[in-house]
Amino acid sequence: KMAEMSIDGALLSAVEESHTGSYGIDAPGLGASQFRNGNSYEGAFKDRTMTGKGEYKWTGLGVAFVGEFERNRLRGEGRYLWPDGSVYEGQVFDGLRDGFGVFTGPHSICKYAGHWQAGQRHGHGKLEYDPKGNSWYEGDWQADEKHGQGTMVYKSGNVYAGQWEKNVKCGHGEMRWTTTAEIYKGQWANGLQHGEGEHEWLRPQANGAPLQMRERYAGQWQAGQRWGEGIFVYANGSLYKGGWLANLKQGEGLFLFEDGSTYEGPFEHDRMLGEGGTKPPFDMLGDLDVSELVALEKDPSLAAKSVSNALTRFHTEVKRTYRFYAALHCSPSEAFTLLTEQLDTLLLDTKIATPDLPIAAAHRVFFGTQLRPGAGQPKPTHPPKPSVEQSVAALSLSQTFAGEEAPGLSGEIHAPGRPILLREFCAGIVRLAHARHTQLPALAQRVHELLTANFVSNARHAPAEGASIAEMLGEGNADVDALERDWTAVRAVLGKFAPLLNPLWLAAALPLAEAIPRHRQPAPDLTARCREFALLLRDTGLMPSGMSVSEVLTATALKRYRIVLPAAPDSAAQLLAQLLEVELTHDEFLRGLCEVASLRHSATPSPDLPSAAAPAASPDDAAAAADSESAAEGSAGPEQGPAGPPPRPAADAPLSLVLAHFVEWTLIPQWHAHRLREQLKAVGEA
């Protein structure tokens, strides 16, 4: 940089001593000049000026520039060479680095690639501080200083990503200390935590398991210290909420002990003054029936206490989550008990249910019929497809539609209307934690991980007390499933068409049921695989054109899992093989058919219809539409002939109306046609 400051980028003061070649008076030419100060130039000339490509050497400095010149000025693309081995290659203006360029220091000890202004780093760029690139900064620069948004990776491996001001951390940013396993996210000033922020202390786990949180502070900071109001969660699960002064508890605060007992009162220099009151532990769980899991621990008594403490620490979040999901698709005044269909939404939102632990398997774990996902599951087989009559004779169907339970369905594990009490909900959480987070050694650790990584991070909560269902479901939010927003009306339509849809479900579910030995069947537990769902679409001619089987499944029956399909053919083939074996509950099977109806409706051009937008359909309107369409053919008089299908719903029609038309005039007729072809084929073979 010092050598650059000594360079006369305009070269106007240089006095020529000798010249050979052309001056480019009549036309551009090549020449060489020697100057009295010892400098030299060799390259293009035009109108007696250095213009074009050439090389200029500052003999006394040992610096050379090879690049573009404009009327004796260094302007354009070029390359600087310094005597210590430093190199700059990029844009220059009047001899100074200006624009985009790359500077490499002597012996490649540092390297900067980015934007420059008047010889200084200015704009966006990346500076590497060592030849191997282990330490670097990439982001915004101003006047040769880090200023704006940027990421700094230190030689120690520590990383800061956030805002800078004059080479120091200032503003909002995140710092990760790999040397001490800590993370801070929040405000900074003068390179220190200052303002609102959250700091986590992590500790490595056994057997190479991921880092787990041990302590966490969220609150106010001043000059790198906890100062003001904040919450500190300790490694043993204790919690303090209140005032801080220079990293010490100070002022009024609340301390929650590991066993759930509390102290609320004044603190001074990190100590309780004893003037506050202490309350015994709050027991919201009562007798939690998870004895089958606790018995697997080395110390069952200690494990039971630790699990109870973990749930107690999160009792507010657990109860709030339970109440929110219990209110989905019903009036908040009627939301008393969580139902299985609402539990399914929770499991998907919190990423507990995945293709490797689908809703059906999660039900078995949650209700305690199966401790680990995959246990007792049959190997994929392909028995002969039974007749509908055999299916109806062999199986009973469990499902709740529009508030009415179908006959013979009581106690079905996957029934969407099955009520779940808060105590059962807490026990189910423990079982899911045991099955989902097997990388952790202790049951209490698994419960803590499920509550922090799944529930607290991903569960939805009502935006305000008394919020409407549309607000709770995030009306207009693309992250919320559209079918879920219209589910109440759609469910009413499915209830009306249940007698027609049940044979389709039984035909799809029976192959998997017959593949499981009877002594291993948790009765009643009826599911179908995605393989049978895809075959149903193929046999009825409803497989959307232009889509692969994987695309169809992830857009219909498995849409709520939000699966991202890989681009690589080998990976796509492996995923398809996995998806075909994913189990579907009756509720998921019906939701898949609803998504098929929506796909077909959006892909097929609408006929000419009145321009008025279709009104929103209530559950009663949707059910009435189903009744009217079912009776349409019978109402036609003999002189009118058989009635054809009613007009296709408008493009903006509610999904419930689209579904009613699809089931009545597309799905069921094509299913019956398929069954007739099968029967004729069987007769021909006989």
C-alpha positions as CSV (number, residue, x, y, z in Angstrom):
1,K,0.0,0.0,0.0
2,M,2.9,2.4,0.8
3,A,4.4,1.7,-2.7
4,E,1.0,2.4,-4.3
5,M,0.8,5.8,-2.5
6,S,4.1,6.8,-4.0
7,I,3.0,6.0,-7.6
8,D,1.9,8.8,-9.9
9,G,-1.0,7.1,-11.5
10,A,-1.4,9.9,-14.1
11,L,2.3,9.8,-15.1
12,L,2.0,13.5,-16.1
13,S,5.1,14.7,-14.3
14,A,7.4,12.2,-16.0
15,V,9.9,13.9,-18.4
16,E,10.9,11.7,-21.3
17,E,14.7,11.2,-21.9
18,S,14.6,8.9,-24.9
19,H,12.1,7.2,-27.2
20,T,12.2,4.4,-29.7
21,G,9.5,3.3,-32.0
22,S,6.2,5.0,-32.9
23,Y,4.4,7.8,-31.1
24,G,1.1,6.8,-32.8
25,I,0.6,10.2,-34.4
26,D,-1.1,9.0,-37.6
27,A,-2.2,5.7,-36.3
28,P,-1.8,3.8,-33.0
29,G,1.6,2.2,-32.8
30,L,4.2,0.6,-30.5
31,G,7.1,2.3,-28.8
32,A,9.3,2.5,-25.8
33,S,10.2,5.5,-23.6
34,Q,12.9,6.1,-20.9
35,F,12.2,8.8,-18.4
36,R,14.7,11.0,-16.5
37,N,13.5,9.6,-13.1
38,G,14.6,6.2,-14.2
39,N,11.2,4.9,-14.9
40,S,10.3,3.2,-18.3
41,Y,7.4,2.4,-20.5
42,E,7.0,-0.1,-23.3
43,G,3.7,-0.5,-25.2
44,A,1.0,1.2,-27.2
45,F,1.1,4.9,-28.1
46,K,-1.6,7.2,-29.7
47,D,-1.2,10.9,-30.4
48,R,2.1,11.0,-28.5
49,T,0.5,9.6,-25.3
50,M,0.7,6.2,-23.7
51,T,-2.7,4.8,-24.7
52,G,-3.6,1.1,-25.0
53,K,-1.8,-1.9,-23.5
54,G,1.7,-1.6,-22.1
55,E,4.1,-2.0,-19.2
56,Y,5.3,0.7,-16.9
57,K,8.2,0.2,-14.4
58,W,9.0,2.3,-11.4
59,T,12.7,1.5,-11.2
60,G,13.3,3.0,-7.8
61,L,10.4,1.2,-6.2
62,G,10.7,-2.0,-8.0
63,V,7.1,-1.9,-9.0
64,A,5.7,-2.7,-12.4
65,F,2.2,-2.3,-14.0
66,V,1.1,-4.3,-17.0
67,G,-2.2,-3.3,-18.4
68,E,-4.3,-0.6,-20.0
69,F,-3.4,3.1,-20.3
70,E,-5.4,6.1,-21.3
71,R,-3.6,9.3,-22.3
72,N,-0.7,8.7,-19.9
73,R,-3.1,7.5,-17.1
74,L,-3.3,4.0,-15.7
75,R,-7.0,3.2,-16.4
76,G,-8.8,-0.1,-17.1
77,E,-7.7,-3.7,-16.5
78,G,-4.1,-4.3,-15.3
79,R,-1.7,-6.1,-13.1
80,Y,0.6,-4.7,-10.5
81,L,3.8,-6.5,-9.4
82,W,5.6,-5.5,-6.2
83,P,9.2,-6.5,-5.3
84,D,8.1,-8.5,-2.2
85,G,6.0,-10.8,-4.5
86,S,2.6,-9.1,-3.9
87,V,0.4,-9.1,-7.0
88,Y,-2.8,-7.2,-7.9
89,E,-4.9,-8.1,-10.9
90,G,-8.0,-6.2,-11.7
91,Q,-9.4,-2.7,-12.4
92,V,-7.5,0.5,-11.8
93,F,-8.2,4.2,-12.1
94,D,-5.4,6.7,-12.2
95,G,-3.0,4.1,-10.9
96,L,-5.2,3.2,-7.9
97,R,-7.0,-0.1,-7.4
98,D,-10.6,0.8,-8.3
99,G,-13.4,-1.6,-9.2
100,F,-13.1,-5.4,-8.9
101,G,-9.7,-6.9,-8.4
102,V,-7.7,-9.6,-6.6
103,F,-4.7,-8.8,-4.4
104,T,-2.3,-11.5,-3.2
105,G,0.3,-10.8,-0.6
106,P,3.9,-12.0,-0.5
107,H,4.2,-15.7,-0.4
108,S,0.4,-15.8,-0.6
109,I,0.1,-15.0,3.1
110,C,-3.1,-13.2,2.4
111,K,-5.5,-12.7,-0.5
112,Y,-8.3,-10.3,-1.1
113,A,-10.8,-10.7,-3.9
114,G,-13.5,-8.0,-4.2
115,H,-14.3,-4.4,-4.9
116,W,-12.0,-1.4,-4.4
117,Q,-12.3,2.3,-4.4
118,A,-9.4,4.8,-4.6
119,G,-6.9,2.1,-3.6
120,Q,-8.9,0.8,-0.6
121,R,-11.1,-2.2,-0.1
122,H,-14.6,-0.8,-0.5
123,G,-17.8,-2.8,-1.3
124,H,-18.2,-6.5,-1.1
125,G,-15.1,-8.7,-1.0
126,K,-13.4,-11.7,0.7
127,L,-10.0,-11.4,2.6
128,E,-8.2,-14.6,3.4
129,Y,-5.6,-14.2,6.1
130,D,-3.6,-17.4,5.6
131,P,-2.4,-19.4,2.5
132,K,-4.7,-22.4,3.3
133,G,-7.8,-20.1,3.7
134,N,-8.5,-21.3,7.2
135,S,-9.1,-17.7,8.4
136,W,-11.1,-15.3,6.3
137,Y,-13.6,-12.5,6.2
138,E,-16.3,-12.1,3.5
139,G,-18.7,-9.2,3.4
140,D,-19.0,-5.5,3.2
141,W,-16.0,-3.1,3.3
142,Q,-15.8,0.7,3.6
143,A,-12.5,2.7,3.4
144,D,-10.4,-0.5,4.0
145,E,-12.4,-1.5,7.1
146,K,-15.0,-4.1,7.7
147,H,-18.3,-2.2,7.7
148,G,-21.8,-3.6,7.1
149,Q,-22.8,-7.2,6.8
150,G,-20.1,-9.9,6.9
151,T,-18.8,-13.2,8.1
152,M,-15.5,-13.7,9.9
153,V,-13.9,-17.1,10.4
154,Y,-11.0,-17.0,12.9
155,K,-7.9,-19.2,12.9
156,S,-9.3,-20.9,16.0
157,G,-12.4,-22.0,14.1
158,N,-14.7,-19.5,15.8
159,V,-17.2,-17.8,13.5
160,Y,-19.0,-14.5,13.5
161,A,-21.7,-13.6,11.0
162,G,-23.5,-10.3,11.3
163,Q,-23.0,-6.5,11.2
164,W,-19.7,-4.6,11.5
165,E,-18.7,-1.0,12.1
166,K,-15.1,0.2,11.5
167,N,-13.6,-3.3,11.9
168,V,-15.5,-4.2,15.1
169,K,-18.7,-6.2,15.6
170,C,-21.5,-3.8,16.0
171,G,-25.3,-4.4,15.4
172,H,-27.0,-7.7,15.1
173,G,-24.9,-10.8,14.7
174,E,-24.3,-14.5,15.6
175,M,-21.0,-15.7,17.1
176,R,-20.1,-19.4,17.4
177,W,-17.1,-20.3,19.6
178,T,-16.0,-23.8,18.5
179,T,-13.2,-23.8,21.0
180,T,-15.6,-23.5,24.0
181,A,-18.8,-24.8,22.3
182,E,-20.8,-21.6,22.7
183,I,-23.3,-19.6,20.5
184,Y,-24.5,-16.1,20.9
185,K,-27.2,-14.5,18.8
186,G,-28.1,-10.9,19.3
187,Q,-26.9,-7.3,19.5
188,W,-23.3,-6.2,19.6
189,A,-21.4,-2.9,20.3
190,N,-17.6,-2.3,20.2
191,G,-17.0,-6.0,19.6
192,L,-19.0,-7.1,22.7
193,Q,-22.5,-8.4,23.4
194,H,-24.6,-5.4,24.1
195,G,-28.4,-5.1,24.0
196,E,-30.8,-8.0,23.5
197,G,-29.3,-11.4,22.9
198,E,-29.3,-15.1,23.6
199,H,-26.2,-17.1,24.6
200,E,-26.0,-20.9,24.7
201,W,-23.3,-23.0,26.3
202,L,-23.1,-26.4,24.6
203,R,-21.4,-29.7,25.6
204,P,-20.4,-32.7,23.5
205,Q,-22.3,-35.9,24.0
206,A,-21.0,-39.5,24.1
207,N,-20.6,-41.6,21.0
208,G,-20.1,-38.6,18.7
209,A,-23.7,-37.5,19.2
210,P,-24.5,-33.8,18.2
211,L,-23.9,-31.0,20.7
212,Q,-26.6,-30.5,23.2
213,M,-27.6,-27.3,25.1
214,R,-26.4,-27.2,28.7
215,E,-27.0,-23.6,29.7
216,R,-28.9,-20.8,28.0
217,Y,-29.3,-17.1,28.7
218,A,-31.8,-14.9,26.9
219,G,-32.1,-11.2,27.8
220,Q,-30.2,-8.0,28.1
221,W,-26.4,-7.5,27.9
222,Q,-24.0,-4.6,28.6
223,A,-20.3,-4.6,27.5
224,G,-20.2,-8.4,27.2
225,Q,-21.9,-9.1,30.5
226,R,-25.5,-10.2,31.5
227,W,-27.0,-6.9,32.7
228,G,-30.7,-6.1,32.9
229,E,-33.6,-8.4,32.6
230,G,-33.0,-12.0,31.4
231,I,-33.7,-15.7,31.7
232,F,-31.1,-18.3,32.5
233,V,-31.7,-22.0,32.0
234,Y,-29.2,-24.2,33.8
235,A,-27.8,-27.6,32.9
236,N,-29.8,-29.4,35.5
237,G,-33.0,-27.8,34.3
238,S,-33.3,-25.1,36.9
239,L,-34.3,-21.7,35.7
240,Y,-33.9,-18.1,36.8
241,K,-35.9,-15.1,35.5
242,G,-35.2,-11.6,36.7
243,G,-32.6,-8.9,37.1
244,W,-28.9,-9.2,36.4
245,L,-25.9,-7.0,37.2
246,A,-22.4,-7.8,35.9
247,N,-23.2,-11.4,35.3
248,L,-24.8,-11.8,38.8
249,K,-28.4,-12.2,39.8
250,Q,-29.5,-8.9,41.2
251,G,-33.0,-7.4,42.1
252,E,-36.3,-9.1,41.9
253,G,-36.4,-12.6,40.4
254,L,-38.0,-16.0,40.1
255,F,-35.9,-19.2,40.5
256,L,-37.4,-22.5,39.4
257,F,-35.6,-25.5,41.0
258,E,-35.0,-28.8,39.3
259,D,-37.8,-30.5,41.2
260,G,-40.3,-27.8,40.2
261,S,-40.3,-25.8,43.4
262,T,-39.9,-22.1,43.1
263,Y,-38.5,-19.1,45.0
264,E,-39.7,-15.6,44.1
265,G,-38.2,-12.5,45.8
266,P,-35.1,-10.3,45.9
267,F,-31.5,-11.4,44.9
268,E,-28.3,-9.7,45.8
269,H,-24.8,-10.6,44.4
270,D,-26.2,-13.8,43.0
271,R,-27.8,-14.9,46.3
272,M,-31.4,-15.2,47.5
273,L,-32.0,-12.8,50.4
274,G,-34.6,-15.1,52.0
275,E,-37.3,-12.5,52.0
276,G,-39.2,-14.1,49.2
277,G,-41.5,-17.1,49.3
278,T,-40.9,-20.7,48.3
279,K,-43.6,-22.9,46.7
280,P,-43.6,-26.7,46.4
281,P,-43.4,-28.3,42.9
282,F,-46.4,-28.0,40.6
283,D,-47.6,-31.5,39.5
284,M,-49.6,-31.2,36.4
285,L,-48.9,-34.8,35.3
286,G,-50.2,-36.9,38.1
287,D,-49.3,-40.5,37.5
288,L,-47.6,-40.7,34.2
289,D,-47.9,-44.2,32.7
290,V,-44.5,-44.7,31.0
291,S,-43.3,-47.5,33.2
292,E,-42.4,-49.6,30.1
293,L,-39.8,-47.0,29.1
294,V,-38.5,-46.1,32.6
295,A,-37.9,-49.8,33.3
296,L,-35.3,-49.8,30.5
297,E,-33.2,-47.2,32.2
298,K,-30.2,-48.1,34.5
299,D,-31.9,-46.3,37.5
300,P,-35.7,-46.4,36.9
301,S,-36.4,-44.3,40.0
302,L,-34.0,-41.5,39.0
303,A,-35.2,-41.7,35.3
304,A,-38.9,-41.3,36.3
305,K,-38.0,-38.2,38.4
306,S,-35.8,-36.8,35.6
307,V,-38.6,-37.2,33.0
308,S,-41.2,-35.7,35.3
309,N,-38.9,-32.7,35.9
310,A,-38.3,-32.2,32.2
311,L,-42.0,-32.1,31.5
312,T,-42.6,-29.9,34.5
313,R,-40.1,-27.3,33.2
314,F,-42.0,-27.1,29.9
315,H,-45.5,-27.5,31.4
316,T,-46.5,-24.0,30.1
317,E,-45.4,-24.8,26.5
318,V,-47.0,-28.3,26.6
319,K,-50.3,-27.0,27.8
320,R,-50.3,-24.1,25.4
321,T,-49.5,-26.4,22.5
322,Y,-52.2,-28.9,23.6
323,R,-54.9,-26.2,23.8
324,F,-54.0,-24.7,20.5
325,Y,-54.2,-27.9,18.5
326,A,-57.3,-29.0,20.3
327,A,-59.0,-25.8,18.9
328,L,-58.2,-26.6,15.3
329,H,-61.3,-27.0,13.1
330,C,-63.7,-26.2,16.0
331,S,-64.8,-23.3,18.1
332,P,-62.4,-22.3,20.9
333,S,-65.3,-22.6,23.3
334,E,-65.7,-26.2,22.3
335,A,-62.0,-27.1,22.4
336,F,-61.5,-29.2,25.5
337,T,-59.8,-32.4,24.4
338,L,-57.2,-33.0,21.7
339,L,-58.3,-35.4,18.9
340,T,-56.1,-37.8,16.9
341,E,-56.5,-35.8,13.7
342,Q,-55.3,-32.7,15.5
343,L,-52.4,-34.7,16.9
344,D,-51.5,-35.6,13.4
345,T,-51.2,-31.9,12.4
346,L,-49.0,-31.3,15.5
347,L,-46.7,-34.2,14.7
348,L,-46.2,-32.9,11.1
349,D,-45.7,-29.3,12.2
350,T,-43.1,-30.3,14.8
351,K,-41.3,-32.6,12.3
352,I,-41.8,-35.6,14.5
353,A,-43.7,-37.4,11.8
354,T,-41.4,-38.1,8.8
355,P,-41.4,-40.7,6.0
356,D,-39.2,-42.9,8.2
357,L,-41.7,-42.5,11.1
358,P,-45.0,-41.8,9.4
359,I,-48.2,-40.9,11.1
360,A,-49.4,-44.6,11.3
361,A,-46.1,-45.7,13.1
362,A,-46.2,-42.5,15.2
363,H,-49.7,-43.5,16.5
364,R,-48.4,-46.9,17.6
365,V,-45.5,-45.3,19.5
366,F,-47.7,-42.5,20.9
367,F,-50.4,-44.8,22.2
368,G,-47.9,-47.4,23.5
369,T,-48.6,-50.3,21.2
370,Q,-45.1,-50.1,19.8
371,L,-42.1,-48.7,21.6
372,R,-39.9,-48.2,18.6
373,P,-40.8,-47.4,15.0
374,G,-40.4,-50.3,12.7
375,A,-40.8,-53.0,15.3
376,G,-43.1,-55.8,14.3
377,Q,-43.6,-54.5,10.8
378,P,-43.9,-57.0,8.0
379,K,-41.6,-57.3,5.1
380,P,-43.2,-55.9,1.9
381,T,-45.1,-58.6,0.2
382,H,-47.6,-58.7,-2.7
383,P,-50.4,-61.1,-2.0
384,P,-53.3,-61.6,-4.4
385,K,-55.7,-58.7,-4.4
386,P,-58.9,-59.7,-2.5
387,S,-62.3,-58.9,-3.7
388,V,-64.3,-56.1,-2.1
389,E,-66.7,-58.7,-0.7
390,Q,-63.8,-60.5,1.1
391,S,-62.5,-57.2,2.4
392,V,-65.9,-56.2,3.9
393,A,-66.3,-59.6,5.4
394,A,-62.8,-59.6,6.9
395,L,-62.4,-56.1,8.2
396,S,-64.4,-53.4,10.0
397,L,-63.8,-49.7,9.3
398,S,-63.1,-47.1,11.9
399,Q,-63.7,-43.5,11.0
400,T,-65.5,-40.4,12.3
401,F,-67.3,-38.3,9.8
402,A,-69.2,-35.1,10.5
403,G,-69.4,-36.0,14.2
404,E,-70.9,-39.5,13.6
405,E,-68.9,-42.6,14.2
406,A,-69.2,-45.4,11.7
407,P,-70.5,-48.8,13.1
408,G,-67.9,-51.2,14.4
409,L,-65.2,-48.6,14.8
410,S,-64.8,-48.0,18.5
411,G,-61.2,-48.2,19.7
412,E,-59.5,-48.0,16.3
413,I,-56.0,-46.7,16.9
414,H,-56.0,-44.4,13.9
415,A,-59.5,-43.0,14.3
416,P,-59.3,-39.3,13.8
417,G,-62.0,-38.6,16.4
418,R,-60.3,-40.5,19.2
419,P,-59.9,-38.1,22.2
420,I,-56.5,-37.7,24.0
421,L,-56.4,-36.4,27.5
422,L,-53.6,-34.1,28.6
423,R,-52.1,-36.9,30.8
424,E,-52.2,-39.3,27.8
425,F,-50.7,-36.5,25.7
426,C,-47.7,-36.1,28.0
427,A,-47.1,-39.9,28.1
428,G,-47.2,-40.0,24.3
429,I,-44.6,-37.2,24.2
430,V,-42.3,-39.4,26.3
431,R,-42.8,-42.4,24.1
432,L,-42.2,-40.4,20.9
433,A,-39.0,-38.9,22.4
434,H,-37.8,-42.4,23.2
435,A,-38.4,-43.5,19.6
436,R,-37.3,-40.3,17.8
437,H,-34.1,-39.3,19.6
438,T,-32.4,-42.6,20.0
439,Q,-29.0,-40.9,19.6
440,L,-29.2,-39.7,23.2
441,P,-28.4,-42.2,26.0
442,A,-31.0,-41.2,28.7
443,L,-34.8,-41.0,28.5
444,A,-34.8,-37.6,30.2
445,Q,-32.4,-36.3,27.6
446,R,-34.6,-37.5,24.8
447,V,-37.6,-35.9,26.3
448,H,-35.7,-32.6,26.7
449,E,-34.5,-32.8,23.1
450,L,-38.0,-33.4,21.7
451,L,-39.5,-30.5,23.7
452,T,-36.7,-28.0,22.7
453,A,-35.9,-29.1,19.1
454,N,-39.3,-30.2,18.0
455,F,-42.1,-28.6,20.1
456,V,-40.7,-25.2,21.2
457,S,-39.1,-24.6,17.8
458,N,-41.9,-25.6,15.5
459,A,-45.3,-25.9,17.2
460,R,-47.9,-23.3,16.2
461,H,-49.5,-21.0,18.7
462,A,-52.6,-18.8,18.6
463,P,-51.6,-15.2,17.6
464,A,-53.9,-13.8,20.2
465,E,-56.5,-15.0,22.7
466,G,-59.9,-15.5,21.0
467,A,-58.3,-15.5,17.5
468,S,-60.3,-17.0,14.7
469,I,-59.5,-20.3,13.1
470,A,-58.4,-18.5,9.9
471,E,-55.9,-16.5,12.0
472,M,-54.8,-19.6,13.9
473,L,-54.2,-21.5,10.6
474,G,-52.5,-18.5,9.0
475,E,-54.9,-17.5,6.3
476,G,-53.0,-16.7,3.2
477,N,-49.8,-18.2,4.5
478,A,-48.3,-20.6,2.0
479,D,-46.7,-22.6,4.8
480,V,-50.1,-23.8,6.0
481,D,-51.8,-26.5,4.1
482,A,-54.7,-25.3,2.0
483,L,-56.7,-28.5,2.6
484,E,-56.3,-27.9,6.3
485,R,-57.9,-24.5,6.1
486,D,-61.0,-26.0,4.3
487,W,-61.0,-29.2,6.2
488,T,-64.2,-28.7,8.1
489,A,-66.2,-28.4,4.9
490,V,-64.3,-31.1,3.2
491,R,-64.9,-33.5,6.0
492,A,-68.6,-33.0,5.7
493,V,-68.4,-34.0,2.0
494,L,-66.3,-37.1,2.8
495,G,-69.0,-38.1,5.4
496,K,-71.7,-38.0,2.8
497,F,-69.7,-40.1,0.4
498,A,-68.3,-42.5,3.0
499,P,-70.4,-45.6,1.8
500,L,-68.9,-45.1,-1.7
501,L,-65.3,-44.4,-0.5
502,N,-65.1,-47.3,2.0
503,P,-64.7,-50.1,-0.6
504,L,-61.7,-48.2,-2.1
505,W,-60.1,-47.9,1.3
506,L,-60.6,-51.5,2.2
507,A,-59.2,-52.7,-1.2
508,A,-56.1,-50.6,-0.6
509,A,-55.7,-51.6,3.1
510,L,-56.3,-55.3,3.0
511,P,-53.0,-56.3,1.3
512,L,-50.9,-54.9,4.1
513,A,-53.2,-56.2,6.8
514,E,-53.1,-59.8,5.4
515,A,-49.3,-59.6,5.2
516,I,-49.0,-59.2,9.0
517,P,-49.4,-62.4,11.1
518,R,-52.5,-62.3,13.2
519,H,-50.6,-62.7,16.4
520,R,-48.6,-59.5,15.6
521,Q,-51.6,-57.4,14.6
522,P,-52.5,-54.7,17.1
523,A,-56.2,-54.8,16.6
524,P,-57.7,-52.8,15.3
525,D,-54.9,-51.2,13.3
526,L,-55.7,-50.8,9.6
527,T,-53.4,-49.0,7.2
528,A,-52.6,-48.9,3.5
529,R,-49.2,-48.4,1.8
530,C,-48.5,-45.6,-0.7
531,R,-48.0,-48.5,-3.2
532,E,-51.7,-49.3,-3.1
533,F,-52.6,-45.6,-3.3
534,A,-50.6,-45.3,-6.4
535,L,-52.1,-48.4,-7.9
536,L,-55.5,-47.1,-7.2
537,L,-54.7,-43.9,-9.2
538,R,-53.3,-46.0,-12.0
539,D,-56.2,-48.5,-12.2
540,T,-58.8,-45.7,-12.2
541,G,-56.9,-43.6,-14.8
542,L,-56.4,-40.7,-12.3
543,M,-52.6,-40.6,-12.3
544,P,-51.8,-37.0,-13.2
545,S,-50.0,-36.8,-16.6
546,G,-46.6,-35.4,-16.8
547,M,-45.7,-36.4,-13.2
548,S,-43.6,-39.2,-11.8
549,V,-45.0,-41.5,-9.1
550,S,-42.8,-39.8,-6.6
551,E,-44.1,-36.4,-7.6
552,V,-47.7,-37.6,-7.4
553,L,-47.2,-39.1,-3.9
554,T,-45.5,-36.0,-2.5
555,A,-48.2,-33.8,-4.0
556,T,-51.1,-35.8,-2.7
557,A,-51.0,-38.5,0.1
558,L,-47.6,-37.4,1.4
559,K,-48.0,-33.7,0.8
560,R,-48.0,-32.7,4.4
561,Y,-44.6,-34.3,4.9
562,R,-43.1,-31.6,2.6
563,I,-40.6,-34.0,1.0
564,V,-38.0,-32.5,-1.3
565,L,-37.3,-34.8,-4.3
566,P,-33.6,-35.3,-5.2
567,A,-32.4,-34.5,-8.7
568,A,-29.9,-37.4,-9.0
569,P,-31.6,-40.4,-10.7
570,D,-30.1,-43.0,-8.2
571,S,-31.2,-41.0,-5.2
572,A,-34.7,-40.5,-6.7
573,A,-35.0,-44.3,-7.3
574,Q,-34.1,-45.0,-3.7
575,L,-36.5,-42.4,-2.4
576,L,-39.4,-43.9,-4.5
577,A,-38.7,-47.3,-3.1
578,Q,-39.0,-45.8,0.4
579,L,-42.1,-43.8,-0.4
580,L,-44.0,-46.7,-1.8
581,E,-43.7,-48.5,1.5
582,V,-44.9,-45.6,3.7
583,E,-48.1,-46.4,5.6
584,L,-51.2,-44.3,5.3
585,T,-54.0,-44.0,7.8
586,H,-57.6,-43.8,6.6
587,D,-57.5,-40.1,7.2
588,E,-54.3,-39.7,5.1
589,F,-55.8,-41.8,2.4
590,L,-58.8,-39.6,2.1
591,R,-56.7,-36.4,2.3
592,G,-54.6,-37.9,-0.6
593,L,-57.8,-38.2,-2.7
594,C,-58.7,-34.7,-1.9
595,E,-55.3,-33.5,-3.2
596,V,-55.9,-35.5,-6.3
597,A,-59.2,-33.8,-6.9
598,S,-57.5,-30.4,-6.4
599,L,-54.7,-31.3,-8.8
600,R,-57.1,-32.4,-11.5
601,H,-59.2,-29.3,-11.0
602,S,-56.3,-26.9,-11.3
603,A,-54.8,-28.7,-14.3
604,T,-58.1,-28.9,-16.3
605,P,-59.3,-25.7,-18.0
606,S,-62.7,-24.5,-16.7
607,P,-65.7,-24.3,-19.0
608,D,-67.3,-21.0,-19.7
609,L,-69.0,-20.0,-16.5
610,P,-70.5,-16.8,-15.2
611,S,-67.8,-14.3,-14.1
612,A,-69.1,-14.0,-10.6
613,A,-66.7,-15.7,-8.1
614,A,-68.0,-18.8,-6.3
615,P,-69.1,-18.1,-2.8
616,A,-67.3,-19.8,0.1
617,A,-69.0,-23.0,1.1
618,S,-69.9,-23.8,4.7
619,P,-69.9,-27.5,5.9
620,D,-73.7,-27.5,5.5
621,D,-73.5,-26.0,2.0
622,A,-70.9,-28.6,1.0
623,A,-73.0,-31.5,2.3
624,A,-76.0,-30.2,0.6
625,A,-74.1,-30.0,-2.7
626,A,-73.1,-33.7,-2.2
627,D,-76.8,-34.6,-1.6
628,S,-78.0,-32.7,-4.6
629,E,-75.4,-34.2,-6.9
630,S,-76.2,-37.7,-5.6
631,A,-79.9,-37.2,-6.4
632,A,-79.4,-35.4,-9.8
633,E,-79.8,-38.5,-11.9
634,G,-82.9,-39.7,-10.0
635,S,-84.7,-36.4,-10.4
636,A,-84.6,-36.4,-14.1
637,G,-88.0,-37.2,-15.7
638,P,-88.2,-40.2,-18.2
639,E,-89.0,-37.8,-21.1
640,Q,-85.8,-35.9,-20.4
641,G,-83.6,-39.0,-20.6
642,P,-80.6,-39.7,-18.3
643,A,-79.1,-36.7,-16.7
644,G,-75.4,-35.9,-17.5
645,P,-72.9,-34.6,-15.0
646,P,-73.4,-31.1,-13.7
647,P,-71.1,-28.3,-14.8
648,R,-67.6,-28.5,-13.5
649,P,-67.0,-26.2,-10.6
650,A,-65.5,-22.8,-11.3
651,A,-61.7,-22.4,-11.0
652,D,-62.1,-20.5,-7.7
653,A,-64.7,-22.8,-6.3
654,P,-64.1,-24.1,-2.7
655,L,-62.3,-27.4,-2.4
656,S,-65.3,-29.0,-0.8
657,L,-67.4,-28.4,-4.0
658,V,-64.5,-29.5,-6.2
659,L,-64.2,-32.7,-4.1
660,A,-68.0,-33.5,-4.3
661,H,-68.0,-33.2,-8.1
662,F,-64.8,-35.3,-8.3
663,V,-66.0,-38.2,-6.1
664,E,-69.5,-38.4,-7.7
665,W,-68.6,-38.0,-11.3
666,T,-65.0,-39.1,-11.7
667,L,-63.6,-41.3,-8.9
668,I,-66.5,-43.6,-8.2
669,P,-67.5,-44.2,-11.8
670,Q,-63.9,-45.0,-12.9
671,W,-63.5,-47.2,-9.8
672,H,-66.6,-49.2,-10.8
673,A,-65.4,-49.4,-14.3
674,H,-62.1,-50.9,-13.1
675,R,-63.9,-53.4,-10.9
676,L,-66.0,-54.5,-13.9
677,R,-62.9,-55.0,-16.0
678,E,-61.4,-57.1,-13.2
679,Q,-64.5,-59.3,-13.0
680,L,-64.7,-59.7,-16.7
681,K,-61.1,-60.7,-16.8
682,A,-61.6,-63.2,-14.0
683,V,-64.6,-64.7,-15.9
684,G,-62.5,-65.0,-19.1
685,E,-59.7,-66.8,-17.3
686,A,-62.1,-69.2,-15.7
